[in-house]
Amino acid sequence: MGFEEKMIMNGEPEDEEEEEEEEEDEEMVDPLETVRQKCAETEHCVHTMERLEQCETRVGSRSATTEDCTEELFDFLHARDHCVAHKLFHSVK
């Protein structure tokens, strides 16, 4: 059996390494995303998210408007990131 035939029958060794790397990547969880999700559920963040959703509904219902929801989006992101800033480094080692 030649080298090429062995590679076809056994598969390339690199394939196994790539699969192991993919499995390791799936197991890792970004602590930032976890903290962001928890912070988004706080009272202040929920309130700012509701204001953002109301704005999106209002803007989406109009056919001709210059209004956008930039301010509401920034308010939500600021509230969430303010919460994250206080909690993130406590979970990082």
C-alpha positions as CSV (number, residue, x, y, z in Angstrom):
1,M,0.0,0.0,0.0
2,G,1.4,3.4,-0.9
3,F,1.5,6.5,1.2
4,E,-1.4,8.1,-0.7
5,E,-3.6,5.1,-0.3
6,K,-2.9,5.0,3.5
7,M,-3.9,8.7,3.7
8,I,-7.1,8.1,1.8
9,M,-8.1,5.1,4.0
10,N,-7.0,6.5,7.3
11,G,-7.7,10.2,6.7
12,E,-5.2,13.0,7.2
13,P,-3.8,13.3,10.7
14,E,-4.5,17.0,10.7
15,D,-8.2,16.3,10.5
16,E,-8.2,14.7,14.0
17,E,-6.3,17.7,15.4
18,E,-8.7,20.2,13.9
19,E,-11.7,18.3,15.4
20,E,-10.1,18.3,18.8
21,E,-9.4,22.1,18.5
22,E,-13.0,22.7,17.5
23,E,-14.3,20.7,20.5
24,E,-12.1,22.7,22.8
25,D,-13.3,26.0,21.3
26,E,-16.9,24.9,21.9
27,E,-16.3,24.2,25.5
28,M,-14.8,27.6,26.3
29,V,-17.3,30.3,27.4
30,D,-16.4,34.0,27.2
31,P,-16.9,35.5,30.7
32,L,-17.8,38.8,29.1
33,E,-20.8,37.4,27.3
34,T,-22.0,35.7,30.5
35,V,-21.7,38.9,32.5
36,R,-23.4,40.9,29.7
37,Q,-26.4,38.5,29.7
38,K,-26.7,38.8,33.5
39,C,-26.4,42.6,33.5
40,A,-29.0,42.9,30.7
41,E,-31.5,41.3,33.0
42,T,-31.1,43.9,35.8
43,E,-33.9,46.4,36.4
44,H,-32.2,49.4,34.9
45,C,-31.1,47.6,31.8
46,V,-34.5,46.1,31.3
47,H,-36.0,49.6,31.5
48,T,-33.6,51.0,28.9
49,M,-34.2,48.0,26.6
50,E,-37.9,48.6,26.8
51,R,-37.4,52.2,25.8
52,L,-35.3,51.0,22.9
53,E,-37.9,48.5,21.8
54,Q,-40.7,51.1,22.0
55,C,-38.6,53.5,19.9
56,E,-37.9,50.7,17.3
57,T,-41.7,50.0,17.1
58,R,-42.5,53.7,16.8
59,V,-39.9,54.2,14.0
60,G,-40.8,51.0,12.2
61,S,-44.5,52.0,12.1
62,R,-43.8,55.2,10.2
63,S,-43.1,55.3,6.6
64,A,-41.3,58.7,6.5
65,T,-39.4,59.7,9.6
66,T,-36.0,61.1,10.4
67,E,-36.1,59.7,13.9
68,D,-33.8,56.9,14.8
69,C,-33.1,55.1,18.0
70,T,-29.5,56.0,18.5
71,E,-30.0,57.7,21.8
72,E,-32.0,54.8,23.2
73,L,-29.4,52.3,22.0
74,F,-26.6,54.2,23.6
75,D,-28.5,54.4,26.8
76,F,-29.0,50.7,26.9
77,L,-25.3,49.9,26.0
78,H,-24.1,52.4,28.6
79,A,-26.3,50.9,31.3
80,R,-25.2,47.4,30.5
81,D,-21.5,48.2,30.2
82,H,-21.6,50.2,33.5
83,C,-23.0,47.0,35.2
84,V,-20.4,44.8,33.4
85,A,-17.5,47.1,34.4
86,H,-18.3,46.4,38.1
87,K,-18.7,42.7,37.8
88,L,-16.4,41.4,35.0
89,F,-13.1,41.5,36.8
90,H,-14.4,39.7,39.8
91,S,-15.0,36.6,37.6
92,V,-11.6,36.8,35.8
93,K,-8.7,35.2,37.5
